[in-house]
């Protein structure tokens, strides 16, 4: 049976992820939870703006699923 894309994120709970948003920003942090709407709860969140020039540390963040272009586990 083929895994769904959301299954890859489900396996990434507790690991670092990168999220690209529709407004061009990128969010990185530790994925704590997600739901079927792809709402993501992120700890140790950092938002990167302007292609990496500006970084903002936010702590805990909820990213609404309909603002996400892509989300992926980070390979370390």
VOKOL-546436 format. One line per 2 residues: number of its first residue (from 1); for each residue z negated, x, y of N, C-alpha, C. Coordinates in steps of 0.001 Angstrom, whole numbers, plus 500000, padded with zeros to 6 digits. Last residue first. Example, Ala and Ser with C-alpha at 12.3 -4.5 7.8 and 13.67 -1.06 7.14 Angstrom:
BEGIN
2) 492920/512850/497750/492860/513670/498940/492130/512900/500030 ~ 492200/513190/494310/492200/512300/495500/492200/513200/496700 $
This chain:
BEGIN
76) 491760/518998/515477/491099/520227/515923/491192/521297/514892 ~ 493643/516305/516592/493488/517279/515503/492867/518553/516063 $
74) 492558/513241/517726/492908/514609/518122/492656/515522/516937 ~ 494014/510038/517090/492973/511032/516815/493472/512402/517246 $
72) 495446/508063/519718/495613/508911/518544/494396/509799/518350 ~ 497195/505514/521322/495882/506087/521041/496021/506859/519746 $
70) 499372/504401/523977/499123/504916/522628/497708/505450/522538 ~ 498989/502542/526046/500339/502849/525603/500254/503405/524186 $
68) 496643/500034/526934/496922/501255/526158/498407/501351/525804 ~ 495829/497711/527989/496173/498757/528959/496643/500042/528263 $
66) 495000/496000/526013/496308/495727/526620/496689/496721/527714 ~ 492391/496952/525292/493553/497200/524446/494893/496974/525113 $
64) 490282/498599/527553/490866/497324/527127/492200/497585/526418 ~ 487776/500757/526859/489183/500710/527252/489779/499430/526682 $
62) 484655/501490/527973/485385/500504/527182/486806/500461/527719 ~ 482631/504404/527874/483727/503666/528495/484296/502662/527500 $
60) 480121/506728/528760/480564/505664/527864/481562/504764/528586 ~ 481214/509316/530767/480196/508949/529782/480733/507924/528814 $
58) 483084/510274/532598/482543/508936/532777/481428/508574/531810 ~ 484525/512802/534472/483675/512509/533322/482963/511191/533561 $
56) 487748/513433/535431/486565/512676/535805/485782/512359/534544 ~ 490062/515748/536668/489316/515238/535521/488056/514580/536024 $
54) 493248/516387/537958/491931/515809/538238/491291/515283/536962 ~ 495513/517548/536684/494908/518160/537865/493471/517685/538089 $
52) 496801/516254/534629/495774/517233/534285/495084/517872/535467 ~ 498613/514398/535725/499086/515441/534816/498075/516525/534536 $
50) 496969/512617/537275/497962/513518/537886/498335/514686/536983 ~ 493848/512538/535471/494857/511949/536352/495821/513034/536815 $
48) 491811/511867/532771/492657/512873/533407/493745/512165/534196 ~ 488530/511103/531977/489808/510565/532422/490553/511674/533147 $
46) 486391/511266/529249/486949/512001/530382/488300/511389/530705 ~ 483501/510132/527526/484849/509874/528046/485169/510751/529250 $
44) 481389/510040/525731/481782/511342/526300/483195/511267/526890 ~ 482698/507279/523788/481586/508064/524333/482128/509399/524823 $
42) 484449/504232/523860/484542/505686/523879/483271/506283/524473 ~ 485820/501552/522298/484570/502006/522893/484530/503511/522732 $
40) 488788/499745/522773/488172/500954/522237/486906/501298/523010 ~ 490721/497115/521673/489713/497492/522655/488940/498658/522033 $
38) 492553/496184/519850/492610/497599/520204/491747/497926/521418 ~ 492037/493807/518808/492804/493780/520056/493027/495192/520586 $
36) 490353/494337/516697/491756/494046/516387/492636/493937/517628 ~ 488289/497073/517946/488501/495749/517381/489994/495518/517186 $
34) 486121/499938/517574/487348/499300/518011/487423/497913/517390 ~ 483841/502628/518402/484182/501362/517760/485511/500857/518312 $
32) 483816/505341/519221/482633/504744/518599/482969/503469/517853 ~ 485509/508287/519706/485686/506875/519397/484464/506350/518653 $
30) 484971/510496/522276/484614/510203/520890/484693/508693/520668 ~ 487809/511318/524402/486406/511123/524102/486207/510806/522635 $
28) 490135/510904/527059/489722/511566/525826/488232/511327/525640 ~ 492758/509276/528637/491332/509247/528362/491106/510004/527065 $
26) 495142/509587/531211/494783/509850/529821/493272/509868/529707 ~ 497248/507492/533300/496053/508289/533046/495870/508511/531551 $
24) 499337/505715/533587/499645/507138/533529/498448/508034/533258 ~ 498828/503060/533314/498860/503574/534697/499094/505086/534742 $
22) 498656/502668/530570/499873/502232/531259/499973/502754/532687 ~ 497168/505586/528996/497113/504265/529612/498405/503943/530358 $
20) 496501/507220/526013/497387/507184/527183/497408/505758/527701 ~ 493855/508846/524527/494414/507534/524824/495257/507642/526088 $
18) 492561/510698/521859/493241/510731/523155/493950/509390/523322 ~ 489381/511314/520264/490682/510650/520368/491259/510873/521766 $
16) 487060/512761/517993/487698/512774/519306/489076/512124/519235 ~ 485085/510607/515831/485890/511795/516125/486543/511654/517495 $
14) 483919/508224/515344/483040/509379/515361/483769/510684/515661 ~ 486775/506951/513737/485482/506661/514368/484559/507860/514229 $
12) 489136/507311/512408/488802/508301/513436/487481/508007/514134 ~ 489636/505145/510835/489155/506363/510158/488713/507434/511150 $
10) 490665/503507/512820/489403/503142/512182/488794/504346/511459 ~ 493095/504751/513332/492048/504797/514348/490692/504441/513748 $
8) 494370/504098/510944/494222/505508/511324/493132/505659/512380 ~ 494423/501324/511090/493606/501958/510057/493379/503446/510362 $
6) 496310/500721/512987/494910/500551/513377/493964/501197/512352 ~ 498691/501076/511519/498313/502055/512548/496843/501948/512958 $
4) 498014/500433/508024/498429/499972/509349/498027/501037/510368 ~ 499198/501976/505028/498162/501773/506034/498779/501246/507320 $
2) 500760/500501/502241/500896/501270/503474/499764/500929/504433 ~ 500000/500836/498818/500000/500000/500000/500000/500882/501247 $
